[in-house]
């Protein structure tokens, strides 16, 4: 990745998992950088080129892009929910009401908010930087089983948990 100017060079399947894998192994900041780089290829490059949807493929400027509404390449949105907001639903694939909250605190971001709703309730996670502390607020409505992940057990995290 670094030899490629911190750009990704993957196909369809790699685009669905590269950012999740990087975050799992401690490189969430690099994943964010790759997604938001204004230069080609990146998701942000699509925006800078005037697009309002996700293309079928990352294409060199001036070349064909295929479909201009290709949901398969939009899994990057789940990365934001899972890695950045830290909302991991049913991580062991055996309890759809179990949610592990484990955000990655991306250095380039000052605050993040994400939410998830299913038939049994909803959860909203917000984190923000304030001086040397990370303030994390978790609001839960309903009968969801919330588990706090390792990232929230740091001495720099101040966690507020509200359940109705």
Secondary structure, DSSP 8 states (H G I E B T S, - for coil): -GGGTT-----HHHHHHHHHHHHHTT-HHHHHHHHH-SSSSSHHHHHHTT-SS--SS---TTS----S--GGGGGHHHHIIIIIS-EEETTTSS-TTEEEE-----TT-SEEEEEEEETTEEEEEEEEEETTEEEEEEEEEES-EEEE-GGGGSTTEEEEEEE-
